[in-house]
Amino acid sequence: MSAVTDLLAALPILHTPITGVILPVMEQFYTIQGEGFNAGRAAYFIRLGGCDVGCVWCDVKESWDADAHPRQAVAELVAAAAAHPGRNVVITGGEPLMHNCGPLTGALQAAGFQTWIETSGAHPLSGRWDWICVSPKKFRAPRPDVLAHADELKIIVFNDSDFAWAEEHAALVPATTRLYLQPEWSRAARMTPALIDYVKAHPRWQVSLQTHKYLDIP
């Protein structure tokens, strides 16, 4: 057996029939993180199925129905990630915190991976994380206890009113949290100039772009 297989076999968490060991997975792939603090870094993405936030401009609405996606064991997911040289894994969705992320993140970290999450913050935090990106949505408020653990706050800017909304949430995260404003893709031509002006006037914020879309990275 490979070293990774041996490690997985040694993890008792993988053999315990608890919620979260089998997860609905819409897709998984090795790519370059395109947004926020970790933009430009190689990462393995695991997109979990299921979302009850219902953002109208979500670009992966097909992820919302958890029952529409096959379920995979934690061991399978870790082995798939380990087939690539990068050791960063992004857990995203959908809304990944609808699931118990403890078994998956524990197994990934035991196998030598950094674990990152992208979440709306609308559900209780579970799992062991090296980087927590909270991107709150207006359709369901983020939980204060999740915001308190945010390493990164990423606000999607769709309208001019979103700048004030961003400041409301910036007041709820730790002083060490990195603050990002990102234009919504379909509104980028309209909102990017205003976003640039805002960051110049409020330099604690940074600009985030969906660089993977500009560069056509899957």
C-alpha positions as CSV (number, residue, x, y, z in Angstrom):
1,M,0.0,0.0,0.0
2,S,1.1,3.6,-0.5
3,A,2.0,5.8,2.4
4,V,-1.2,7.7,2.0
5,T,-3.2,4.5,2.0
6,D,-1.4,3.3,5.1
7,L,-2.1,6.7,6.9
8,L,-5.8,6.6,6.0
9,A,-6.1,3.0,7.2
10,A,-4.6,4.1,10.6
11,L,-7.2,6.9,11.1
12,P,-10.0,5.5,13.3
13,I,-12.3,8.4,12.4
14,L,-12.7,6.9,8.9
15,H,-14.1,3.7,10.3
16,T,-16.6,5.3,12.7
17,P,-20.2,5.4,11.4
18,I,-20.9,9.0,12.3
19,T,-22.6,11.7,10.3
20,G,-20.1,13.4,7.9
21,V,-18.0,10.4,6.9
22,I,-20.0,10.0,3.7
23,L,-20.6,13.4,2.0
24,P,-22.5,14.5,-1.1
25,V,-19.9,15.7,-3.6
26,M,-20.8,17.8,-6.6
27,E,-17.3,18.0,-8.0
28,Q,-13.6,17.8,-7.1
29,F,-10.7,19.0,-9.0
30,Y,-7.1,20.3,-8.8
31,T,-6.7,23.9,-9.9
32,I,-5.5,27.3,-8.9
33,Q,-7.4,29.3,-6.2
34,G,-8.7,32.3,-8.0
35,E,-10.0,34.6,-5.2
36,G,-9.1,36.3,-2.0
37,F,-6.0,35.9,0.2
38,N,-4.9,32.6,-1.3
39,A,-5.3,33.5,-4.9
40,G,-2.7,32.1,-7.2
41,R,-1.9,29.0,-5.1
42,A,-2.5,25.5,-6.2
43,A,-5.3,23.8,-4.4
44,Y,-7.6,20.8,-4.6
45,F,-11.3,21.8,-4.5
46,I,-14.0,19.7,-3.0
47,R,-17.4,21.1,-3.7
48,L,-20.0,19.6,-1.4
49,G,-23.7,19.4,-2.4
50,G,-26.4,21.2,-0.5
51,C,-27.2,24.8,0.1
52,D,-30.1,26.6,1.8
53,V,-28.8,30.1,1.4
54,G,-30.2,30.5,-2.1
55,C,-28.1,33.5,-3.4
56,V,-29.8,34.7,-6.6
57,W,-26.5,35.3,-8.4
58,C,-24.9,32.0,-7.4
59,D,-22.9,30.5,-10.3
60,V,-23.2,26.9,-9.0
61,K,-27.0,26.6,-8.4
62,E,-26.7,23.0,-9.4
63,S,-24.9,22.4,-6.1
64,W,-28.0,23.4,-4.0
65,D,-29.7,20.0,-4.0
66,A,-27.6,17.6,-1.9
67,D,-29.5,14.6,-3.1
68,A,-28.6,15.3,-6.7
69,H,-25.0,14.4,-6.1
70,P,-23.2,11.1,-5.4
71,R,-21.9,10.5,-1.9
72,Q,-18.3,9.7,-1.3
73,A,-16.4,8.4,1.7
74,V,-13.8,10.6,3.5
75,A,-11.0,8.1,2.6
76,E,-11.9,8.4,-1.1
77,L,-11.7,12.2,-1.0
78,V,-8.4,12.3,0.8
79,A,-6.9,9.7,-1.6
80,A,-8.1,11.7,-4.6
81,A,-6.5,14.9,-3.3
82,A,-3.3,13.1,-2.5
83,A,-2.9,12.1,-6.1
84,H,-1.8,15.7,-6.8
85,P,1.4,17.5,-5.6
86,G,-0.4,20.4,-4.0
87,R,-1.2,20.2,-0.3
88,N,-4.0,22.8,0.0
89,V,-7.6,21.7,0.0
90,V,-10.5,24.1,-0.4
91,I,-13.9,22.8,0.9
92,T,-16.7,24.8,-0.7
93,G,-20.2,24.4,-1.9
94,G,-23.1,24.9,-1.9
95,E,-22.8,25.6,1.7
96,P,-20.2,23.2,3.2
97,L,-21.2,23.9,6.9
98,M,-24.5,22.2,6.3
99,H,-22.4,19.1,6.9
100,N,-20.2,17.9,9.7
101,C,-16.7,18.7,8.3
102,G,-14.8,17.3,11.2
103,P,-14.0,13.8,9.8
104,L,-13.0,15.2,6.4
105,T,-10.8,18.0,7.7
106,G,-9.2,15.8,10.4
107,A,-8.3,13.1,7.8
108,L,-6.9,15.8,5.4
109,Q,-4.8,17.4,8.1
110,A,-3.5,14.0,9.2
111,A,-2.5,13.4,5.6
112,G,-0.5,16.6,5.5
113,F,-3.0,19.0,3.9
114,Q,-3.8,22.6,4.7
115,T,-7.6,22.9,5.0
116,W,-9.4,26.0,3.7
117,I,-13.1,26.7,3.7
118,E,-15.3,29.1,1.8
119,T,-18.6,29.6,3.6
120,S,-21.5,32.0,4.0
121,G,-21.2,31.5,7.8
122,A,-24.9,30.7,8.0
123,H,-24.4,27.3,9.9
124,P,-22.4,26.4,12.9
125,L,-18.7,25.9,12.4
126,S,-17.4,22.4,12.3
127,G,-14.1,20.9,11.2
128,R,-10.4,21.9,11.7
129,W,-9.3,24.7,9.5
130,D,-6.1,26.5,8.6
131,W,-8.0,29.3,6.7
132,I,-11.6,30.3,7.1
133,C,-13.1,32.6,4.4
134,V,-16.5,33.9,5.3
135,S,-18.5,35.4,2.4
136,P,-21.8,36.4,3.9
137,K,-25.0,36.6,1.9
138,K,-28.0,38.9,2.4
139,F,-30.4,36.0,2.0
140,R,-29.3,34.4,5.3
141,A,-27.3,36.2,7.9
142,P,-23.9,34.8,9.0
143,R,-23.6,33.5,12.6
144,P,-21.6,35.7,14.9
145,D,-19.7,32.7,16.2
146,V,-18.5,31.9,12.7
147,L,-17.6,35.6,11.9
148,A,-15.5,35.5,15.1
149,H,-13.2,32.9,13.5
150,A,-12.9,34.5,10.1
151,D,-9.4,34.7,8.7
152,E,-10.9,36.4,5.6
153,L,-14.1,38.4,5.0
154,K,-15.0,38.5,1.4
155,I,-17.9,40.7,0.4
156,I,-19.4,40.3,-3.1
157,V,-20.3,43.7,-4.4
158,F,-23.4,43.8,-6.6
159,N,-24.8,47.2,-5.8
160,D,-23.5,50.5,-4.4
161,S,-25.3,49.7,-1.1
162,D,-23.1,46.7,-0.6
163,F,-20.2,48.9,0.6
164,A,-22.2,50.0,3.7
165,W,-23.2,46.3,4.2
166,A,-19.6,45.3,4.0
167,E,-18.7,47.8,6.7
168,E,-21.4,46.4,8.9
169,H,-19.8,42.9,8.7
170,A,-16.3,44.2,9.0
171,A,-17.3,45.5,12.5
172,L,-18.2,41.9,13.5
173,V,-14.9,40.1,12.7
174,P,-11.6,40.2,14.5
175,A,-9.1,43.0,13.9
176,T,-6.8,40.5,12.3
177,T,-9.3,39.4,9.6
178,R,-8.3,40.2,6.0
179,L,-11.0,42.3,4.3
180,Y,-11.8,41.8,0.6
181,L,-14.3,43.4,-1.8
182,Q,-15.0,41.4,-4.9
183,P,-17.2,42.5,-7.8
184,E,-20.0,40.1,-8.7
185,W,-19.0,38.6,-12.1
186,S,-22.0,39.7,-14.1
187,R,-21.7,43.2,-12.7
188,A,-18.0,43.6,-12.8
189,A,-17.9,46.2,-15.6
190,R,-20.3,48.5,-13.7
191,M,-19.1,47.9,-10.1
192,T,-15.3,47.5,-10.4
193,P,-14.6,51.3,-10.9
194,A,-16.6,52.1,-7.7
195,L,-14.9,49.3,-5.9
196,I,-11.5,50.6,-6.8
197,D,-12.4,54.1,-5.6
198,Y,-13.8,52.7,-2.4
199,V,-10.6,50.7,-1.6
200,K,-8.5,53.8,-2.3
201,A,-10.6,55.7,0.2
202,H,-10.8,52.9,2.7
203,P,-7.4,51.2,2.4
204,R,-8.0,48.5,5.1
205,W,-10.0,46.8,2.3
206,Q,-8.4,44.9,-0.6
207,V,-9.7,44.1,-4.0
208,S,-10.4,40.5,-4.8
209,L,-11.1,39.3,-8.4
210,Q,-12.2,36.0,-9.8
211,T,-8.8,35.6,-11.6
212,H,-9.6,32.0,-12.6
213,K,-12.4,33.4,-14.8
214,Y,-10.2,36.0,-16.4
215,L,-7.5,33.4,-17.0
216,D,-10.0,30.6,-18.0
217,I,-8.7,28.3,-15.3
218,P,-11.2,25.4,-14.6
